[in-house]
Amino acid sequence: MWVVTTVLAAQLVGCLPTEGDAGSVESREPGKSVDAPSDRPSTSGSDGPAQRLLATLAVKGRAPKTGYAREQFGRAWADVDRNGCDTRDDILRRDLADPTFKPGARECVVLSGSLADPYTGARIPFEHGEVGVDIDHVVALGDAWVKGASLWPPEKRLALANDPLNLLAVDASTNRSKGDGDAATWLPPSRAYRCKYVARQIAVKAKYALSLTQAEHDAMATILADCPGEPAPVGDAPTSVPIAHAEPRRAEPRHAEPSPPVPSAANDPNYGTCKQAKANGKGPYVRGRDPEYAYYQDRDADGVVCE
């Protein structure tokens, strides 16, 4: 993912229309856009929930990005809620319309569906194995790293990376333009969604006690000034989850290999493969009874070869 330029960031934060704005719903391909969300809360009154929560967040500079890697936040899409499905499929099941699933005991692997993309307003078909839909970390993991997460224990980083509050199914190409950007450098192209997007970032940062830069704080405040009643979403996932370590693989019991047989005129010759032995009408050979057993590999470890 890539960082958006300063000029574009200024346009996004200021919410000012620009000539040929690639992020506007109107500039999407004909026939691919859908009605932009229109369910904004009333702007009557002031100091709505997201605004109040914003005021509680610490404002400070970024820490160095030294040591950051995706692996610092655990295995991607771990099944932290132990429901038998990985986090990616949990979010696809939540966010897609009309999802279909791979046949099985659980509705886990999502095969198809339709996404009303919140970032662009477009309707995007989803097919398993294709790259049109991403799961976005609303607060990017790289951004979290430099604003507090580098000091966390692994259990808390794993929780943030898999918290449904911090995850949205979105258009893949739009998501990849975001990189590790915060609200000062990247906002969704769909202006109708920016209030909800900023409110969700605030909710995540408040839940995990992540800080803001001054520029990020000011960008959020500017967005929320247009929707002062915007609520902050709530998520009930825990902020620390146990790390699932792979169980050590138990060693298969090993059978003592018999000593190589002493050549004898009574023994069958070593044909090299069981296929050749059977072609000559030989076999099967039983371990401990037939010296010829040692000539061949007992692939199923049942004590019989060339059966």
C-alpha positions as CSV (number, residue, x, y, z in Angstrom):
1,M,0.0,0.0,0.0
2,W,1.2,3.5,-0.7
3,V,1.1,6.9,0.9
4,V,-1.1,9.6,-0.6
5,T,0.5,12.9,-1.5
6,T,0.3,16.0,0.6
7,V,-1.7,17.8,-2.0
8,L,-4.3,15.1,-2.2
9,A,-4.4,14.9,1.6
10,A,-5.1,18.6,1.8
11,Q,-8.0,18.2,-0.7
12,L,-9.4,15.3,1.2
13,V,-9.3,16.9,4.7
14,G,-10.7,20.2,3.5
15,C,-13.5,18.3,1.6
16,L,-13.0,20.7,-1.3
17,P,-14.1,19.6,-4.8
18,T,-11.3,19.5,-7.3
19,E,-11.3,19.4,-11.1
20,G,-11.6,15.7,-12.1
21,D,-11.6,14.4,-8.6
22,A,-10.9,10.7,-9.0
23,G,-12.3,10.0,-5.6
24,S,-15.8,11.3,-6.2
25,V,-18.7,8.9,-6.8
26,E,-19.5,10.8,-10.1
27,S,-16.2,9.9,-11.6
28,R,-16.6,6.2,-11.3
29,E,-17.2,4.1,-14.4
30,P,-20.8,4.5,-15.8
31,G,-23.1,1.8,-14.4
32,K,-20.9,0.9,-11.5
33,S,-21.9,3.4,-8.9
34,V,-24.7,3.1,-6.5
35,D,-26.6,5.6,-4.4
36,A,-24.2,7.1,-1.8
37,P,-25.1,6.6,1.8
38,S,-27.6,9.2,2.9
39,D,-28.3,8.1,6.5
40,R,-26.3,10.8,8.3
41,P,-27.5,11.7,11.7
42,S,-29.1,15.1,12.2
43,T,-26.6,17.9,12.5
44,S,-28.8,19.8,15.0
45,G,-27.2,20.3,18.4
46,S,-23.4,20.0,18.9
47,D,-20.7,18.0,20.5
48,G,-21.9,14.6,19.3
49,P,-20.5,11.3,20.6
50,A,-17.6,11.0,18.1
51,Q,-16.7,14.6,18.8
52,R,-16.6,14.0,22.5
53,L,-14.6,10.9,22.1
54,L,-12.1,12.7,19.9
55,A,-11.5,15.2,22.7
56,T,-10.3,12.4,25.0
57,L,-7.5,11.1,22.7
58,A,-3.9,11.9,23.4
59,V,-2.2,14.2,20.8
60,K,1.5,13.6,20.3
61,G,4.1,13.0,17.7
62,R,4.7,9.7,15.9
63,A,7.2,7.2,17.3
64,P,9.8,5.7,14.9
65,K,8.6,3.0,12.6
66,T,11.6,0.9,13.5
67,G,10.8,-2.8,13.9
68,Y,7.4,-2.6,12.2
69,A,6.3,-5.7,10.2
70,R,2.9,-7.1,9.6
71,E,4.0,-10.2,11.5
72,Q,4.2,-8.1,14.7
73,F,0.4,-8.2,14.7
74,G,0.2,-12.0,14.6
75,R,-0.8,-14.5,11.9
76,A,-3.0,-12.8,9.4
77,W,-6.7,-13.4,9.9
78,A,-6.3,-15.7,12.9
79,D,-9.5,-17.2,14.3
80,V,-9.3,-15.3,17.5
81,D,-13.0,-15.8,18.5
82,R,-12.6,-19.5,18.1
83,N,-15.7,-19.9,15.9
84,G,-14.0,-22.1,13.5
85,C,-13.8,-19.5,10.7
86,D,-10.9,-17.1,10.0
87,T,-11.4,-13.4,10.5
88,R,-11.4,-12.5,6.8
89,D,-14.3,-14.8,6.2
90,D,-16.1,-13.5,9.3
91,I,-15.9,-9.9,7.9
92,L,-17.0,-11.0,4.4
93,R,-20.0,-12.8,5.8
94,R,-20.9,-9.6,7.8
95,D,-20.4,-7.1,5.0
96,L,-21.4,-8.8,1.8
97,A,-25.0,-9.0,0.6
98,D,-26.2,-12.5,-0.4
99,P,-23.1,-14.4,0.5
100,T,-22.7,-18.0,-0.6
101,F,-20.4,-20.5,1.2
102,K,-18.3,-23.5,0.5
103,P,-20.2,-26.6,1.5
104,G,-19.3,-27.8,4.9
105,A,-20.2,-28.1,8.6
106,R,-19.9,-24.3,9.1
107,E,-20.6,-21.3,6.9
108,C,-17.0,-20.3,6.8
109,V,-15.4,-19.9,3.4
110,V,-17.3,-17.2,1.5
111,L,-17.5,-18.1,-2.2
112,S,-19.5,-15.1,-3.6
113,G,-21.5,-12.1,-2.8
114,S,-22.0,-8.4,-3.5
115,L,-20.3,-5.5,-1.7
116,A,-21.8,-2.0,-1.4
117,D,-18.4,-0.5,-1.1
118,P,-18.4,2.3,1.6
119,Y,-15.2,3.9,0.3
120,T,-16.4,4.6,-3.2
121,G,-20.2,4.0,-3.3
122,A,-19.7,1.4,-6.0
123,R,-21.3,-2.0,-6.1
124,I,-18.6,-4.7,-6.4
125,P,-19.2,-8.4,-7.1
126,F,-17.1,-10.7,-5.0
127,E,-15.8,-14.1,-6.1
128,H,-13.5,-16.3,-4.0
129,G,-10.0,-16.2,-5.2
130,E,-10.4,-12.8,-7.1
131,V,-8.8,-9.6,-5.9
132,G,-11.6,-7.0,-6.2
133,V,-12.4,-6.9,-2.4
134,D,-10.0,-6.3,0.5
135,I,-10.5,-6.3,4.2
136,D,-9.2,-2.9,5.4
137,H,-7.8,-2.2,8.8
138,V,-9.6,1.2,9.3
139,V,-6.8,2.2,11.7
140,A,-3.8,0.9,9.6
141,L,-1.5,-1.4,11.5
142,G,1.5,0.7,10.5
143,D,-0.2,3.8,11.9
144,A,-1.1,2.0,15.1
145,W,2.6,0.9,15.4
146,V,3.9,4.5,15.5
147,K,1.1,5.7,17.8
148,G,1.4,3.2,20.7
149,A,1.2,-0.4,19.4
150,S,5.0,-0.8,19.3
151,L,4.9,-0.9,23.1
152,W,2.1,-3.5,23.4
153,P,2.3,-7.2,24.2
154,P,1.7,-9.5,21.2
155,E,-1.8,-10.4,22.6
156,K,-3.0,-6.9,22.2
157,R,-1.6,-6.4,18.7
158,L,-3.3,-9.6,17.6
159,A,-6.6,-8.4,19.0
160,L,-6.4,-5.1,17.1
161,A,-5.5,-6.8,13.8
162,N,-8.6,-9.0,14.1
163,D,-11.1,-6.7,15.8
164,P,-14.3,-6.4,13.7
165,L,-14.6,-2.8,14.9
166,N,-11.3,-2.1,13.0
167,L,-12.2,-4.1,9.8
168,L,-14.3,-3.3,6.7
169,A,-14.7,-5.1,3.4
170,V,-13.9,-2.5,0.8
171,D,-12.8,-2.0,-2.8
172,A,-9.3,-3.4,-3.1
173,S,-7.6,-0.8,-5.3
174,T,-9.0,2.1,-3.2
175,N,-7.8,0.4,0.0
176,R,-4.3,0.0,-1.4
177,S,-4.0,3.7,-2.2
178,K,-4.5,4.3,1.6
179,G,-1.2,2.6,2.7
180,D,-0.6,3.3,6.4
181,G,-2.3,6.7,6.1
182,D,-4.2,8.4,8.9
183,A,-7.0,10.9,8.5
184,A,-4.5,13.7,7.8
185,T,-3.2,11.9,4.7
186,W,-6.1,9.7,3.4
187,L,-9.9,9.7,3.5
188,P,-12.4,7.7,1.5
189,P,-13.2,9.1,-2.0
190,S,-16.9,9.0,-1.1
191,R,-17.4,12.2,0.9
192,A,-20.8,10.8,2.1
193,Y,-18.9,8.2,4.1
194,R,-16.2,10.3,5.6
195,C,-18.0,11.1,8.8
196,K,-18.6,7.4,9.5
197,Y,-15.0,6.6,8.6
198,V,-13.5,9.1,10.9
199,A,-15.9,8.2,13.7
200,R,-14.8,4.5,13.4
201,Q,-11.1,5.5,13.5
202,I,-11.8,7.5,16.7
203,A,-13.7,4.6,18.2
204,V,-10.8,2.2,17.5
205,K,-8.2,4.6,18.8
206,A,-10.1,5.2,21.9
207,K,-10.7,1.5,22.6
208,Y,-7.0,0.7,22.2
209,A,-5.6,4.0,23.7
210,L,-3.8,5.0,20.5
211,S,-2.6,8.5,20.1
212,L,-3.2,11.1,17.3
213,T,-0.9,13.6,15.6
214,Q,-2.0,17.2,15.7
215,A,-2.6,17.1,12.0
216,E,-4.7,14.0,12.3
217,H,-6.8,15.4,15.2
218,D,-7.4,18.6,13.2
219,A,-8.5,16.7,10.1
220,M,-10.9,14.6,12.1
221,A,-12.3,17.7,13.8
222,T,-12.8,19.3,10.4
223,I,-14.8,16.3,9.1
224,L,-16.9,16.0,12.2
225,A,-17.8,19.7,12.0
226,D,-20.1,18.8,9.1
227,C,-21.8,16.0,11.1
228,P,-21.6,17.0,14.8
229,G,-24.1,14.3,15.8
230,E,-22.1,11.4,14.3
231,P,-22.1,8.5,16.7
232,A,-19.0,6.5,17.5
233,P,-19.5,2.8,16.8
234,V,-19.0,0.3,19.6
235,G,-17.3,-3.1,19.4
236,D,-17.3,-5.7,22.1
237,A,-14.3,-7.8,21.0
238,P,-11.6,-8.1,23.7
239,T,-8.5,-6.0,23.5
240,S,-6.2,-8.9,24.3
241,V,-6.5,-12.5,22.9
242,P,-4.3,-15.5,23.6
243,I,-1.7,-16.5,21.0
244,A,-2.5,-19.9,19.6
245,H,0.7,-21.8,19.4
246,A,0.8,-24.8,17.1
247,E,0.8,-28.0,19.0
248,P,4.1,-30.0,18.6
249,R,3.6,-32.8,16.1
250,R,3.8,-36.1,17.7
251,A,6.5,-38.4,16.2
252,E,5.1,-41.4,14.4
253,P,6.0,-44.7,16.0
254,R,8.9,-46.1,14.2
255,H,9.2,-49.8,13.5
256,A,12.6,-51.4,13.9
257,E,13.8,-52.1,10.4
258,P,14.8,-55.7,10.0
259,S,18.4,-56.5,9.1
260,P,19.1,-56.8,5.4
261,P,18.4,-60.4,4.4
262,V,21.3,-62.8,3.8
263,P,21.3,-63.6,0.1
264,S,20.0,-67.1,-0.5
265,A,19.0,-69.1,-3.5
266,A,15.7,-69.5,-1.8
267,N,15.0,-65.7,-1.8
268,D,13.3,-63.9,-4.6
269,P,15.5,-61.4,-6.4
270,N,15.3,-57.7,-5.7
271,Y,13.2,-56.4,-8.6
272,G,13.7,-52.7,-7.5
273,T,10.0,-51.9,-7.4
274,C,6.9,-53.8,-6.3
275,K,5.4,-53.2,-9.7
276,Q,8.2,-55.3,-11.2
277,A,8.0,-57.9,-8.5
278,K,4.3,-58.3,-9.0
279,A,4.8,-58.4,-12.8
280,N,6.9,-61.5,-12.1
281,G,4.3,-63.1,-9.9
282,K,6.1,-62.3,-6.7
283,G,4.9,-60.9,-3.4
284,P,3.4,-60.0,-1.1
285,Y,6.2,-59.9,1.5
286,V,5.5,-59.7,5.3
287,R,7.8,-57.9,7.7
288,G,9.5,-60.4,10.0
289,R,8.6,-63.4,7.8
290,D,9.9,-62.7,4.3
291,P,13.5,-61.4,3.8
292,E,12.3,-59.8,0.6
293,Y,10.3,-57.2,2.7
294,A,13.5,-55.2,3.2
295,Y,13.9,-54.7,-0.6
296,Y,10.8,-52.4,-0.8
297,Q,9.4,-49.3,0.8
298,D,6.4,-50.0,3.1
299,R,4.6,-46.7,2.3
300,D,1.5,-47.3,4.5
301,A,3.5,-48.9,7.3
302,D,1.2,-51.9,7.6
303,G,4.0,-54.4,7.6
304,V,3.3,-55.7,4.1
305,V,4.8,-54.7,0.8
306,C,4.0,-55.6,-2.8
307,E,0.5,-56.7,-1.8
